[in-house]
Amino acid sequence: MEELMKINAKIRKQQIGRLFAAGVCACCGIGLLASYSYQKGITACQKSIAKFYPDEYESLTAKVLETFEREGVTKF
């Protein structure tokens, strides 16, 4: 009986660890999904602005690229 209690305690600890790991993975997945949907929204907004205001969007894009080049930003 004592052996079974030790084995059950060990299994209980493993299951708690697995539950914790599953919770962390679920939180990371939700965070990545939220980030993805946020970026999709920004991209869709930029496309609609470019469609309805092509001249303004083009000049704004040129200004942004010029600023990035002037500031030395390489990642964007």
PDB file of N, CA, C and O in Angstrom, chain B, residues numbered from 101:
ATOM      1  N   MET B 101       0.818  -1.199   0.000  1.00  0.00           N
ATOM      2  CA  MET B 101       0.000   0.000   0.000  1.00  0.00           C
ATOM      3  C   MET B 101       0.866   1.268   0.000  1.00  0.00           C
ATOM      4  O   MET B 101       0.559   2.266  -0.653  1.00  0.00           O
ATOM      5  N   GLU B 102       1.957   1.178   0.761  1.00  0.00           N
ATOM      6  CA  GLU B 102       2.871   2.317   0.838  1.00  0.00           C
ATOM      7  C   GLU B 102       3.503   2.613  -0.528  1.00  0.00           C
ATOM      8  O   GLU B 102       3.674   3.772  -0.905  1.00  0.00           O
ATOM      9  N   GLU B 103       3.845   1.556  -1.258  1.00  0.00           N
ATOM     10  CA  GLU B 103       4.416   1.717  -2.595  1.00  0.00           C
ATOM     11  C   GLU B 103       3.438   2.406  -3.536  1.00  0.00           C
ATOM     12  O   GLU B 103       3.823   3.289  -4.303  1.00  0.00           O
ATOM     13  N   LEU B 104       2.176   2.005  -3.476  1.00  0.00           N
ATOM     14  CA  LEU B 104       1.158   2.619  -4.333  1.00  0.00           C
ATOM     15  C   LEU B 104       0.990   4.098  -4.019  1.00  0.00           C
ATOM     16  O   LEU B 104       0.787   4.899  -4.931  1.00  0.00           O
ATOM     17  N   MET B 105       1.068   4.473  -2.761  1.00  0.00           N
ATOM     18  CA  MET B 105       0.939   5.882  -2.385  1.00  0.00           C
ATOM     19  C   MET B 105       2.112   6.698  -2.939  1.00  0.00           C
ATOM     20  O   MET B 105       1.925   7.829  -3.389  1.00  0.00           O
ATOM     21  N   LYS B 106       3.318   6.124  -2.905  1.00  0.00           N
ATOM     22  CA  LYS B 106       4.485   6.813  -3.452  1.00  0.00           C
ATOM     23  C   LYS B 106       4.354   6.992  -4.961  1.00  0.00           C
ATOM     24  O   LYS B 106       4.643   8.058  -5.505  1.00  0.00           O
ATOM     25  N   ILE B 107       3.914   5.930  -5.621  1.00  0.00           N
ATOM     26  CA  ILE B 107       3.734   5.991  -7.076  1.00  0.00           C
ATOM     27  C   ILE B 107       2.660   7.011  -7.437  1.00  0.00           C
ATOM     28  O   ILE B 107       2.833   7.790  -8.374  1.00  0.00           O
ATOM     29  N   ASN B 108       1.553   7.010  -6.700  1.00  0.00           N
ATOM     30  CA  ASN B 108       0.469   7.960  -6.973  1.00  0.00           C
ATOM     31  C   ASN B 108       0.919   9.400  -6.732  1.00  0.00           C
ATOM     32  O   ASN B 108       0.537  10.302  -7.478  1.00  0.00           O
ATOM     33  N   ALA B 109       1.728   9.618  -5.693  1.00  0.00           N
ATOM     34  CA  ALA B 109       2.233  10.968  -5.424  1.00  0.00           C
ATOM     35  C   ALA B 109       3.134  11.436  -6.566  1.00  0.00           C
ATOM     36  O   ALA B 109       3.070  12.591  -6.987  1.00  0.00           O
ATOM     37  N   LYS B 110       3.967  10.531  -7.057  1.00  0.00           N
ATOM     38  CA  LYS B 110       4.857  10.874  -8.170  1.00  0.00           C
ATOM     39  C   LYS B 110       4.051  11.199  -9.426  1.00  0.00           C
ATOM     40  O   LYS B 110       4.344  12.173 -10.121  1.00  0.00           O
ATOM     41  N   ILE B 111       3.051  10.396  -9.711  1.00  0.00           N
ATOM     42  CA  ILE B 111       2.200  10.626 -10.884  1.00  0.00           C
ATOM     43  C   ILE B 111       1.429  11.935 -10.732  1.00  0.00           C
ATOM     44  O   ILE B 111       1.256  12.666 -11.707  1.00  0.00           O
ATOM     45  N   ARG B 112       0.964  12.238  -9.520  1.00  0.00           N
ATOM     46  CA  ARG B 112       0.228  13.481  -9.271  1.00  0.00           C
ATOM     47  C   ARG B 112       1.112  14.689  -9.575  1.00  0.00           C
ATOM     48  O   ARG B 112       0.657  15.656 -10.186  1.00  0.00           O
ATOM     49  N   LYS B 113       2.378  14.634  -9.148  1.00  0.00           N
ATOM     50  CA  LYS B 113       3.306  15.734  -9.425  1.00  0.00           C
ATOM     51  C   LYS B 113       3.521  15.900 -10.927  1.00  0.00           C
ATOM     52  O   LYS B 113       3.565  17.023 -11.429  1.00  0.00           O
ATOM     53  N   GLN B 114       3.655  14.789 -11.639  1.00  0.00           N
ATOM     54  CA  GLN B 114       3.838  14.854 -13.090  1.00  0.00           C
ATOM     55  C   GLN B 114       2.615  15.460 -13.769  1.00  0.00           C
ATOM     56  O   GLN B 114       2.745  16.259 -14.696  1.00  0.00           O
ATOM     57  N   GLN B 115       1.433  15.080 -13.308  1.00  0.00           N
ATOM     58  CA  GLN B 115       0.211  15.603 -13.923  1.00  0.00           C
ATOM     59  C   GLN B 115       0.051  17.092 -13.654  1.00  0.00           C
ATOM     60  O   GLN B 115      -0.399  17.835 -14.527  1.00  0.00           O
ATOM     61  N   ILE B 116       0.416  17.534 -12.452  1.00  0.00           N
ATOM     62  CA  ILE B 116       0.346  18.965 -12.150  1.00  0.00           C
ATOM     63  C   ILE B 116       1.323  19.728 -13.043  1.00  0.00           C
ATOM     64  O   ILE B 116       0.997  20.803 -13.548  1.00  0.00           O
ATOM     65  N   GLY B 117       2.513  19.176 -13.237  1.00  0.00           N
ATOM     66  CA  GLY B 117       3.486  19.801 -14.130  1.00  0.00           C
ATOM     67  C   GLY B 117       2.985  19.880 -15.558  1.00  0.00           C
ATOM     68  O   GLY B 117       3.182  20.885 -16.240  1.00  0.00           O
ATOM     69  N   ARG B 118       2.341  18.825 -16.004  1.00  0.00           N
ATOM     70  CA  ARG B 118       1.793  18.823 -17.366  1.00  0.00           C
ATOM     71  C   ARG B 118       0.663  19.839 -17.508  1.00  0.00           C
ATOM     72  O   ARG B 118       0.558  20.516 -18.531  1.00  0.00           O
ATOM     73  N   LEU B 119      -0.185  19.946 -16.474  1.00  0.00           N
ATOM     74  CA  LEU B 119      -1.260  20.946 -16.513  1.00  0.00           C
ATOM     75  C   LEU B 119      -0.681  22.354 -16.575  1.00  0.00           C
ATOM     76  O   LEU B 119      -1.162  23.197 -17.332  1.00  0.00           O
ATOM     77  N   PHE B 120       0.341  22.603 -15.784  1.00  0.00           N
ATOM     78  CA  PHE B 120       0.981  23.911 -15.790  1.00  0.00           C
ATOM     79  C   PHE B 120       1.588  24.207 -17.161  1.00  0.00           C
ATOM     80  O   PHE B 120       1.417  25.304 -17.692  1.00  0.00           O
ATOM     81  N   ALA B 121       2.293  23.237 -17.730  1.00  0.00           N
ATOM     82  CA  ALA B 121       2.900  23.415 -19.054  1.00  0.00           C
ATOM     83  C   ALA B 121       1.835  23.641 -20.122  1.00  0.00           C
ATOM     84  O   ALA B 121       2.020  24.460 -21.023  1.00  0.00           O
ATOM     85  N   ALA B 122       0.727  22.922 -20.023  1.00  0.00           N
ATOM     86  CA  ALA B 122      -0.361  23.112 -20.988  1.00  0.00           C
ATOM     87  C   ALA B 122      -0.949  24.511 -20.866  1.00  0.00           C
ATOM     88  O   ALA B 122      -1.287  25.130 -21.875  1.00  0.00           O
ATOM     89  N   GLY B 123      -1.075  25.013 -19.652  1.00  0.00           N
ATOM     90  CA  GLY B 123      -1.576  26.374 -19.450  1.00  0.00           C
ATOM     91  C   GLY B 123      -0.650  27.414 -20.044  1.00  0.00           C
ATOM     92  O   GLY B 123      -1.102  28.372 -20.672  1.00  0.00           O
ATOM     93  N   VAL B 124       0.650  27.227 -19.846  1.00  0.00           N
ATOM     94  CA  VAL B 124       1.628  28.159 -20.410  1.00  0.00           C
ATOM     95  C   VAL B 124       1.572  28.126 -21.937  1.00  0.00           C
ATOM     96  O   VAL B 124       1.599  29.171 -22.587  1.00  0.00           O
ATOM     97  N   CYS B 125       1.493  26.923 -22.502  1.00  0.00           N
ATOM     98  CA  CYS B 125       1.406  26.800 -23.964  1.00  0.00           C
ATOM     99  C   CYS B 125       0.129  27.442 -24.501  1.00  0.00           C
ATOM    100  O   CYS B 125       0.149  28.081 -25.553  1.00  0.00           O
ATOM    101  N   ALA B 126      -0.974  27.276 -23.787  1.00  0.00           N
ATOM    102  CA  ALA B 126      -2.235  27.880 -24.218  1.00  0.00           C
ATOM    103  C   ALA B 126      -2.137  29.404 -24.187  1.00  0.00           C
ATOM    104  O   ALA B 126      -2.619  30.077 -25.098  1.00  0.00           O
ATOM    105  N   CYS B 127      -1.516  29.947 -23.145  1.00  0.00           N
ATOM    106  CA  CYS B 127      -1.352  31.403 -23.061  1.00  0.00           C
ATOM    107  C   CYS B 127      -0.467  31.923 -24.194  1.00  0.00           C
ATOM    108  O   CYS B 127      -0.760  32.957 -24.794  1.00  0.00           O
ATOM    109  N   CYS B 128       0.608  31.206 -24.479  1.00  0.00           N
ATOM    110  CA  CYS B 128       1.482  31.610 -25.589  1.00  0.00           C
ATOM    111  C   CYS B 128       0.735  31.550 -26.916  1.00  0.00           C
ATOM    112  O   CYS B 128       0.882  32.441 -27.752  1.00  0.00           O
ATOM    113  N   GLY B 129      -0.057  30.514 -27.112  1.00  0.00           N
ATOM    114  CA  GLY B 129      -0.836  30.382 -28.340  1.00  0.00           C
ATOM    115  C   GLY B 129      -1.845  31.499 -28.500  1.00  0.00           C
ATOM    116  O   GLY B 129      -2.010  32.043 -29.592  1.00  0.00           O
ATOM    117  N   ILE B 130      -2.520  31.844 -27.413  1.00  0.00           N
ATOM    118  CA  ILE B 130      -3.495  32.936 -27.469  1.00  0.00           C
ATOM    119  C   ILE B 130      -2.785  34.250 -27.775  1.00  0.00           C
ATOM    120  O   ILE B 130      -3.285  35.063 -28.553  1.00  0.00           O
ATOM    121  N   GLY B 131      -1.621  34.458 -27.163  1.00  0.00           N
ATOM    122  CA  GLY B 131      -0.852  35.673 -27.436  1.00  0.00           C
ATOM    123  C   GLY B 131      -0.421  35.764 -28.889  1.00  0.00           C
ATOM    124  O   GLY B 131      -0.508  36.830 -29.498  1.00  0.00           O
ATOM    125  N   LEU B 132       0.044  34.656 -29.447  1.00  0.00           N
ATOM    126  CA  LEU B 132       0.447  34.652 -30.855  1.00  0.00           C
ATOM    127  C   LEU B 132      -0.744  34.863 -31.781  1.00  0.00           C
ATOM    128  O   LEU B 132      -0.632  35.557 -32.791  1.00  0.00           O
ATOM    129  N   LEU B 133      -1.877  34.271 -31.442  1.00  0.00           N
ATOM    130  CA  LEU B 133      -3.080  34.454 -32.248  1.00  0.00           C
ATOM    131  C   LEU B 133      -3.543  35.909 -32.208  1.00  0.00           C
ATOM    132  O   LEU B 133      -3.953  36.458 -33.231  1.00  0.00           O
ATOM    133  N   ALA B 134      -3.482  36.531 -31.038  1.00  0.00           N
ATOM    134  CA  ALA B 134      -3.863  37.940 -30.921  1.00  0.00           C
ATOM    135  C   ALA B 134      -2.912  38.827 -31.717  1.00  0.00           C
ATOM    136  O   ALA B 134      -3.346  39.765 -32.385  1.00  0.00           O
ATOM    137  N   SER B 135      -1.628  38.534 -31.648  1.00  0.00           N
ATOM    138  CA  SER B 135      -0.644  39.303 -32.407  1.00  0.00           C
ATOM    139  C   SER B 135      -0.887  39.172 -33.906  1.00  0.00           C
ATOM    140  O   SER B 135      -0.807  40.153 -34.644  1.00  0.00           O
ATOM    141  N   TYR B 136      -1.182  37.962 -34.344  1.00  0.00           N
ATOM    142  CA  TYR B 136      -1.451  37.713 -35.762  1.00  0.00           C
ATOM    143  C   TYR B 136      -2.689  38.482 -36.226  1.00  0.00           C
ATOM    144  O   TYR B 136      -2.661  39.124 -37.276  1.00  0.00           O
ATOM    145  N   SER B 137      -3.767  38.420 -35.456  1.00  0.00           N
ATOM    146  CA  SER B 137      -4.995  39.100 -35.871  1.00  0.00           C
ATOM    147  C   SER B 137      -4.817  40.613 -35.838  1.00  0.00           C
ATOM    148  O   SER B 137      -5.383  41.317 -36.674  1.00  0.00           O
ATOM    149  N   TYR B 138      -4.041  41.123 -34.886  1.00  0.00           N
ATOM    150  CA  TYR B 138      -3.767  42.555 -34.822  1.00  0.00           C
ATOM    151  C   TYR B 138      -3.009  43.001 -36.073  1.00  0.00           C
ATOM    152  O   TYR B 138      -3.334  44.028 -36.670  1.00  0.00           O
ATOM    153  N   GLN B 139      -1.997  42.223 -36.465  1.00  0.00           N
ATOM    154  CA  GLN B 139      -1.224  42.563 -37.659  1.00  0.00           C
ATOM    155  C   GLN B 139      -2.086  42.472 -38.912  1.00  0.00           C
ATOM    156  O   GLN B 139      -1.949  43.297 -39.815  1.00  0.00           O
ATOM    157  N   LYS B 140      -2.979  41.474 -38.979  1.00  0.00           N
ATOM    158  CA  LYS B 140      -3.882  41.359 -40.130  1.00  0.00           C
ATOM    159  C   LYS B 140      -4.765  42.601 -40.226  1.00  0.00           C
ATOM    160  O   LYS B 140      -5.034  43.082 -41.327  1.00  0.00           O
ATOM    161  N   GLY B 141      -5.214  43.120 -39.095  1.00  0.00           N
ATOM    162  CA  GLY B 141      -6.041  44.325 -39.085  1.00  0.00           C
ATOM    163  C   GLY B 141      -5.281  45.538 -39.579  1.00  0.00           C
ATOM    164  O   GLY B 141      -5.808  46.337 -40.352  1.00  0.00           O
ATOM    165  N   ILE B 142      -4.038  45.675 -39.132  1.00  0.00           N
ATOM    166  CA  ILE B 142      -3.219  46.804 -39.577  1.00  0.00           C
ATOM    167  C   ILE B 142      -2.972  46.716 -41.078  1.00  0.00           C
ATOM    168  O   ILE B 142      -3.064  47.720 -41.785  1.00  0.00           O
ATOM    169  N   THR B 143      -2.659  45.521 -41.564  1.00  0.00           N
ATOM    170  CA  THR B 143      -2.405  45.335 -42.991  1.00  0.00           C
ATOM    171  C   THR B 143      -3.650  45.640 -43.815  1.00  0.00           C
ATOM    172  O   THR B 143      -3.558  46.288 -44.857  1.00  0.00           O
ATOM    173  N   ALA B 144      -4.807  45.183 -43.359  1.00  0.00           N
ATOM    174  CA  ALA B 144      -6.055  45.457 -44.076  1.00  0.00           C
ATOM    175  C   ALA B 144      -6.353  46.951 -44.087  1.00  0.00           C
ATOM    176  O   ALA B 144      -6.830  47.487 -45.088  1.00  0.00           O
ATOM    177  N   CYS B 145      -6.073  47.617 -42.980  1.00  0.00           N
ATOM    178  CA  CYS B 145      -6.294  49.062 -42.905  1.00  0.00           C
ATOM    179  C   CYS B 145      -5.379  49.791 -43.887  1.00  0.00           C
ATOM    180  O   CYS B 145      -5.814  50.710 -44.581  1.00  0.00           O
ATOM    181  N   GLN B 146      -4.120  49.383 -43.942  1.00  0.00           N
ATOM    182  CA  GLN B 146      -3.188  50.014 -44.877  1.00  0.00           C
ATOM    183  C   GLN B 146      -3.613  49.785 -46.321  1.00  0.00           C
ATOM    184  O   GLN B 146      -3.499  50.687 -47.152  1.00  0.00           O
ATOM    185  N   LYS B 147      -4.097  48.600 -46.623  1.00  0.00           N
ATOM    186  CA  LYS B 147      -4.547  48.314 -47.991  1.00  0.00           C
ATOM    187  C   LYS B 147      -5.752  49.172 -48.361  1.00  0.00           C
ATOM    188  O   LYS B 147      -5.835  49.674 -49.482  1.00  0.00           O
ATOM    189  N   SER B 148      -6.686  49.342 -47.425  1.00  0.00           N
ATOM    190  CA  SER B 148      -7.867  50.149 -47.741  1.00  0.00           C
ATOM    191  C   SER B 148      -7.501  51.619 -47.892  1.00  0.00           C
ATOM    192  O   SER B 148      -8.055  52.310 -48.746  1.00  0.00           O
ATOM    193  N   ILE B 149      -6.575  52.103 -47.074  1.00  0.00           N
ATOM    194  CA  ILE B 149      -6.126  53.492 -47.219  1.00  0.00           C
ATOM    195  C   ILE B 149      -5.425  53.675 -48.561  1.00  0.00           C
ATOM    196  O   ILE B 149      -5.641  54.676 -49.245  1.00  0.00           O
ATOM    197  N   ALA B 150      -4.585  52.710 -48.941  1.00  0.00           N
ATOM    198  CA  ALA B 150      -3.886  52.794 -50.223  1.00  0.00           C
ATOM    199  C   ALA B 150      -4.867  52.749 -51.384  1.00  0.00           C
ATOM    200  O   ALA B 150      -4.629  53.364 -52.424  1.00  0.00           O
ATOM    201  N   LYS B 151      -5.962  52.030 -51.216  1.00  0.00           N
ATOM    202  CA  LYS B 151      -6.955  51.921 -52.287  1.00  0.00           C
ATOM    203  C   LYS B 151      -7.727  53.227 -52.462  1.00  0.00           C
ATOM    204  O   LYS B 151      -7.936  53.676 -53.589  1.00  0.00           O
ATOM    205  N   PHE B 152      -8.153  53.843 -51.351  1.00  0.00           N
ATOM    206  CA  PHE B 152      -8.997  55.030 -51.441  1.00  0.00           C
ATOM    207  C   PHE B 152      -8.206  56.328 -51.579  1.00  0.00           C
ATOM    208  O   PHE B 152      -8.703  57.296 -52.155  1.00  0.00           O
ATOM    209  N   TYR B 153      -6.979  56.357 -51.058  1.00  0.00           N
ATOM    210  CA  TYR B 153      -6.149  57.556 -51.128  1.00  0.00           C
ATOM    211  C   TYR B 153      -4.752  57.186 -51.637  1.00  0.00           C
ATOM    212  O   TYR B 153      -3.789  57.228 -50.871  1.00  0.00           O
ATOM    213  N   PRO B 154      -4.632  56.827 -52.912  1.00  0.00           N
ATOM    214  CA  PRO B 154      -3.336  56.326 -53.401  1.00  0.00           C
ATOM    215  C   PRO B 154      -2.215  57.371 -53.368  1.00  0.00           C
ATOM    216  O   PRO B 154      -1.079  57.039 -53.030  1.00  0.00           O
ATOM    217  N   ASP B 155      -2.512  58.604 -53.708  1.00  0.00           N
ATOM    218  CA  ASP B 155      -1.465  59.628 -53.744  1.00  0.00           C
ATOM    219  C   ASP B 155      -0.939  59.944 -52.343  1.00  0.00           C
ATOM    220  O   ASP B 155       0.270  60.021 -52.124  1.00  0.00           O
ATOM    221  N   GLU B 156      -1.867  60.125 -51.397  1.00  0.00           N
ATOM    222  CA  GLU B 156      -1.464  60.430 -50.031  1.00  0.00           C
ATOM    223  C   GLU B 156      -0.693  59.267 -49.407  1.00  0.00           C
ATOM    224  O   GLU B 156       0.289  59.470 -48.693  1.00  0.00           O
ATOM    225  N   TYR B 157      -1.148  58.057 -49.686  1.00  0.00           N
ATOM    226  CA  TYR B 157      -0.479  56.880 -49.127  1.00  0.00           C
ATOM    227  C   TYR B 157       0.931  56.738 -49.690  1.00  0.00           C
ATOM    228  O   TYR B 157       1.865  56.386 -48.970  1.00  0.00           O
ATOM    229  N   GLU B 158       1.074  57.015 -50.975  1.00  0.00           N
ATOM    230  CA  GLU B 158       2.396  56.926 -51.606  1.00  0.00           C
ATOM    231  C   GLU B 158       3.354  57.955 -51.020  1.00  0.00           C
ATOM    232  O   GLU B 158       4.512  57.639 -50.744  1.00  0.00           O
ATOM    233  N   SER B 159       2.879  59.186 -50.829  1.00  0.00           N
ATOM    234  CA  SER B 159       3.755  60.214 -50.265  1.00  0.00           C
ATOM    235  C   SER B 159       4.090  59.910 -48.804  1.00  0.00           C
ATOM    236  O   SER B 159       5.212  60.155 -48.361  1.00  0.00           O
ATOM    237  N   LEU B 160       3.131  59.381 -48.064  1.00  0.00           N
ATOM    238  CA  LEU B 160       3.382  59.015 -46.672  1.00  0.00           C
ATOM    239  C   LEU B 160       4.399  57.876 -46.583  1.00  0.00           C
ATOM    240  O   LEU B 160       5.287  57.894 -45.730  1.00  0.00           O
ATOM    241  N   THR B 161       4.267  56.898 -47.456  1.00  0.00           N
ATOM    242  CA  THR B 161       5.214  55.779 -47.482  1.00  0.00           C
ATOM    243  C   THR B 161       6.615  56.269 -47.818  1.00  0.00           C
ATOM    244  O   THR B 161       7.592  55.811 -47.224  1.00  0.00           O
ATOM    245  N   ALA B 162       6.720  57.186 -48.755  1.00  0.00           N
ATOM    246  CA  ALA B 162       8.030  57.743 -49.119  1.00  0.00           C
ATOM    247  C   ALA B 162       8.648  58.479 -47.932  1.00  0.00           C
ATOM    248  O   ALA B 162       9.851  58.368 -47.695  1.00  0.00           O
ATOM    249  N   LYS B 163       7.837  59.227 -47.186  1.00  0.00           N
ATOM    250  CA  LYS B 163       8.347  59.941 -46.013  1.00  0.00           C
ATOM    251  C   LYS B 163       8.822  58.965 -44.936  1.00  0.00           C
ATOM    252  O   LYS B 163       9.853  59.186 -44.301  1.00  0.00           O
ATOM    253  N   VAL B 164       8.076  57.903 -44.738  1.00  0.00           N
ATOM    254  CA  VAL B 164       8.462  56.908 -43.728  1.00  0.00           C
ATOM    255  C   VAL B 164       9.776  56.244 -44.119  1.00  0.00           C
ATOM    256  O   VAL B 164      10.665  56.092 -43.281  1.00  0.00           O
ATOM    257  N   LEU B 165       9.909  55.848 -45.375  1.00  0.00           N
ATOM    258  CA  LEU B 165      11.151  55.226 -45.835  1.00  0.00           C
ATOM    259  C   LEU B 165      12.330  56.188 -45.723  1.00  0.00           C
ATOM    260  O   LEU B 165      13.432  55.785 -45.348  1.00  0.00           O
ATOM    261  N   GLU B 166      12.100  57.448 -46.045  1.00  0.00           N
ATOM    262  CA  GLU B 166      13.155  58.451 -45.934  1.00  0.00           C
ATOM    263  C   GLU B 166      13.596  58.618 -44.479  1.00  0.00           C
ATOM    264  O   GLU B 166      14.788  58.730 -44.192  1.00  0.00           O
ATOM    265  N   THR B 167      12.635  58.634 -43.579  1.00  0.00           N
ATOM    266  CA  THR B 167      12.954  58.753 -42.154  1.00  0.00           C
ATOM    267  C   THR B 167      13.730  57.540 -41.663  1.00  0.00           C
ATOM    268  O   THR B 167      14.694  57.684 -40.911  1.00  0.00           O
ATOM    269  N   PHE B 168      13.321  56.351 -42.079  1.00  0.00           N
ATOM    270  CA  PHE B 168      14.035  55.137 -41.682  1.00  0.00           C
ATOM    271  C   PHE B 168      15.473  55.157 -42.184  1.00  0.00           C
ATOM    272  O   PHE B 168      16.390  54.780 -41.456  1.00  0.00           O
ATOM    273  N   GLU B 169      15.672  55.592 -43.415  1.00  0.00           N
ATOM    274  CA  GLU B 169      17.020  55.649 -43.972  1.00  0.00           C
ATOM    275  C   GLU B 169      17.866  56.690 -43.250  1.00  0.00           C
ATOM    276  O   GLU B 169      19.051  56.469 -43.003  1.00  0.00           O
ATOM    277  N   ARG B 170      17.264  57.814 -42.917  1.00  0.00           N
ATOM    278  CA  ARG B 170      17.990  58.882 -42.240  1.00  0.00           C
ATOM    279  C   ARG B 170      18.380  58.463 -40.819  1.00  0.00           C
ATOM    280  O   ARG B 170      19.481  58.767 -40.360  1.00  0.00           O
ATOM    281  N   GLU B 171      17.485  57.772 -40.133  1.00  0.00           N
ATOM    282  CA  GLU B 171      17.744  57.349 -38.757  1.00  0.00           C
ATOM    283  C   GLU B 171      18.612  56.097 -38.689  1.00  0.00           C
ATOM    284  O   GLU B 171      19.114  55.754 -37.618  1.00  0.00           O
ATOM    285  N   GLY B 172      18.793  55.421 -39.797  1.00  0.00           N
ATOM    286  CA  GLY B 172      19.617  54.222 -39.819  1.00  0.00           C
ATOM    287  C   GLY B 172      18.899  52.977 -39.330  1.00  0.00           C
ATOM    288  O   GLY B 172      19.539  52.029 -38.875  1.00  0.00           O
ATOM    289  N   VAL B 173      17.592  52.971 -39.419  1.00  0.00           N
ATOM    290  CA  VAL B 173      16.825  51.800 -39.003  1.00  0.00           C
ATOM    291  C   VAL B 173      16.905  50.760 -40.110  1.00  0.00           C
ATOM    292  O   VAL B 173      16.599  51.047 -41.267  1.00  0.00           O
ATOM    293  N   THR B 174      17.319  49.551 -39.749  1.00  0.00           N
ATOM    294  CA  THR B 174      17.459  48.506 -40.762  1.00  0.00           C
ATOM    295  C   THR B 174      16.352  47.467 -40.685  1.00  0.00           C
ATOM    296  O   THR B 174      16.107  46.763 -41.665  1.00  0.00           O
ATOM    297  N   LYS B 175      15.676  47.352 -39.544  1.00  0.00           N
ATOM    298  CA  LYS B 175      14.603  46.361 -39.401  1.00  0.00           C
ATOM    299  C   LYS B 175      13.257  47.065 -39.392  1.00  0.00           C
ATOM    300  O   LYS B 175      13.020  47.947 -38.566  1.00  0.00           O
ATOM    301  N   PHE B 176      12.389  46.688 -40.289  1.00  0.00           N
ATOM    302  CA  PHE B 176      11.006  47.171 -40.285  1.00  0.00           C
ATOM    303  C   PHE B 176      10.160  46.296 -41.122  1.00  0.00           C
ATOM    304  O   PHE B 176       8.959  46.535 -41.247  1.00  0.00           O
TER     305      PHE B 176
END
